[in-house]
Amino acid sequence: MPKSKNTFSSWSRRLAQRAVHAGWSWVQRTGSVTAEHPGRFRFGSMGTGTRLAFPLGTIFGEPWIHVGAHCIVGEQVTLTAGLMPGLDLGPDPILRIGDGVVLGRGSHVIADTTVTIGSDCYFGPYVYVTSTNHSYDDPHEPIGKQWPRMEPVRIGPGCWIGTGAVILPGARIGRNVVVAAGAVVRGTVPDHAVVAGAPARVVRRWTPADGWQPPLRTPAPVPIPEGVTPEQLRALSELDEESAARLAEPAGDGAARLAELEPGS
């Protein structure tokens, strides 16, 4: 026999669920860190429009962390400068993050020595960037007790770093580089390259003389034309395949056809 539903219990559960979701949303908004509302953190600098989502990851050495404008730092992202909290790291920034950078959820940026991330870089979730690596020179000493090796890391502007990638000490990544998911990068990566694997190697590269080599397998995405309104885009999404095909025909004035999609036309 099916059990009868307790209407009051179901109603109270829905009410409690809504309250929990609303409360958590308020906690996330209130706990996020911005230049206007830094909380207990005192970053070396933080630009306008930048937000660190709550819950935060581990953050210390923030006076030596400089974050640009309009950055999005996801939940549980770790940002550290120095080997441990409470150190005096001198007059210069240790971790520099440019404008418009996105750091995906759960990523770690560990800057025991200089780490620079250029503007408009996008990180997927769980990316790990570190300027420090364990040493194992002494075979008789536990590796965790041996003094680490440190080398600066530089990631050029406009890069895409895929989910789970690892950027090791000494990495020099050029401009507009794609690092594939799960890649382990060390050494120098040239501009306009795609790297993949562990250790990462260049699998595709663009040069002015040859373009992309090997050639791209798919055509480039077509951007939305200038002047197209949100209302027109919504109307386009509601068209059937036949109507969309007629709209895409080369004959006639495309702008006039789009104008016909405006509400009330």
N, C-alpha and C positions, 0 to 999 in steps of 0.2 A: 504494500500500500504506500503510495507517495505521501510524504509528509506535507501537511498543510502549511502554507507560508504564514509566518507571523508578520502581518502588515505593519504593525508598530515597530517591530524590530528592523524590518527592511527600511522603513522610513528613517528611523534613527541612525541606521548605518550610513545611509546616503547623506544625511545631514552631517554626521561626524566626518565622513570622507571629504565633503566639500570644505569643512572647516580646516581639516588637516592640510588640504591642498592650498587653500587660501593663506593659511598661516605660513606654510613653507615658502610660498611665493613672496610673502612679505619679508621673511627671513633672508631670502636670496637677494631681494632688492636692497634691504637695509644693510646686509653684510658685505655687499660688493664694495670695492675700493676704487675711488676716483681721485682726481687732483683736488676736487672740491670737498670730498669726504674721504680723507685718507685713513681714518681710524687711528690705530696705534702706529701705523707705518710712516716713516719719514724718508721717502725715496729721494735720491739725489735730484731727480726731476721727473715730472710726469706731464705729458701734454694734454691739451684739451680734447675731450671726447673719449679718452682712454678709460677702460673699465676692466678690473680684475674680478671675475665672477666668483661668487661664494657658493660652496665652501672653497676656501683657499687651500693651496698646497703649502709646503714648507717655504717660508720666506725669511731670509736673514741677510745682513749686510746691505740693507736697502739704501743707506746713504751713498753707496757706490754703484747703485743700479739706476740707470737713466732710461726712461721709457718715453718714446715719442708720442705724437698726437694720434688720436683715432685708432688706437690699438684695441684688439679684443683678446683678452687672456682668459681661457676657458677655466672650468672648474678643476680643482685639484692640481693646478699647475705649480711646480716648484721653481722658484727663482732664488738663487743664492750667489753671494759674492764673498769670497774668502773660504778658507778651510772650515771655519766654525764661527758661530756668533761671537760678537764682542771684540773682534780684532780691529786694529787701526790699519787700514789698507792704503793710507797716503792720500795725496790730493787729487788723484785722477780717477775717473770712473773705471770700474772693472767690467761691468756688464752694460753694454749699450744696445738698445733695441730701437730701431728706426720708426718712422711714421707708418701707420697703416698696417702694422704687423698683426697677424692672427696666430695665436698659439693654441693648438687644440687641447682638448680635455686630457688631463693626466700627463702632459708633457713635463720634462725636466730640463732646465738649463742651469748647469753647474759651472760657475765661473770662479775657479780658484785663481786663475790668472785671466787675462783679457779675453772676453768673448764679445764679438760684434755681429749683430744681425741687421742687415740692411733693410731699407724701407720696402714695404709692400711684399714682404715674405709671408707665405701661408704655410703653417705647419698642420698636418693632420694630427689626430689624437696619438698620445703615447710616444711622441718623439723624444729622444734622449740626446742632449748636447752636453759635452763635458770637455773641459780643458785639462783634466787630470786623469792619469791612468796609474794603476798599481805597478810597482816594479817588483822583480823577483830575482835580482842579481845574487843575493845571498841565499844559497840553497839550505842553510841551516836556520834561517829566521822566518817566522810565519810571514806570509806575503802581506797580510793586513797591517803588520808592524813595520814594514819597510817604507822608507820615505818615497812618496809618489813622484812621478815625472809630470811636469806641467809644460804645455805649449799653448800659445794663443790660438784661438779659433776665429775665423772670419767667414761669414756667409754673406754673399753679395746681394744686392737688391733684386726684387722680383722673383725670388726662387719659390718653388713648391717642394716641400719636404713631406714625403708620404708617410702614412701611418706606420709607427713602429720603427722608423729609421733611427740609426745611431750615428752621431757625428763625433768622431774621436779627436783627441788632442792633436793640434797641428794641422787640422783640415783647413784648406783654403778653397772655398767654393765660389765660383765666379757669378756673374750676373745671369738672371733668367735661366737657372739650372733646375731641372727636375730630378729629384732624388726619389727613386722608386720605393714603394712600401717595403720595409724590412731590410733595406740596404744598410751596409756598414761602411761609412766613408772615412778615409784617411788620406792625407796628402792633398795634392792640388787637383781641382776640377776646373776645366776651362769654361769660359762663358758659353751660354746657349748650348748646353749639353744635357743629355739624359744619362744618368748613371743608375746601375742596378747591380744587385748581388752582394755577396759577403766573402771577400772584400769587394767593394763596389768598383765597377769599371765602366767606361764610357760605351754605351750601346747605340747612341745616335748623337749627331752633332750638326749644328748649323754654322755655315760660313758664308760671307757675302759672295764668294766666287761660286760655290757649289750648292748653296741652299742646304736643305736637310739631307744628310747621308747617314744611313740608308733613307730613301724617300719615305715620306709619311704614307701610311696605308689608307687613311681616310681623309676626305676633304676637310678644309678648315671650316669651323662653324661660321654661319652668316650672322653678323650682329643685327640687332633690331635697328631699322632705319631711323634716322633722326626725324622728329616730329610726330612719331606714332604715339598716340595717347593711351593711357591705361584703359579707357573705355573701349578703344578699338581692340586692344589685346584681349580683353575679356570677351568681346564679341567674336573674335577669331577662334577662341578656344571652344566656342559653342557651335561652330560650323560643322556640317557633315563633310565627309571626304570629297564628295562631288563639288560642293560649293567652294571648298578650300582649293581644289584643283583648278576651278575656273578663275579664282582670284589670282592664282599663281601663273596663269597664261601670260606669255610675253606681250601679246598684242594689247594695245590700249594703255590708258593712264592708270598706273598702280595707285598713285596718290588719290586719284578720284575714287577708285574702288574702295580704298580704305575709308575715305570720307563717308561713303555710303553706309559704313558700319556704325557711324556715330548714332547714339540714341536719338530718336525723333527725326532722323533723316529719311 
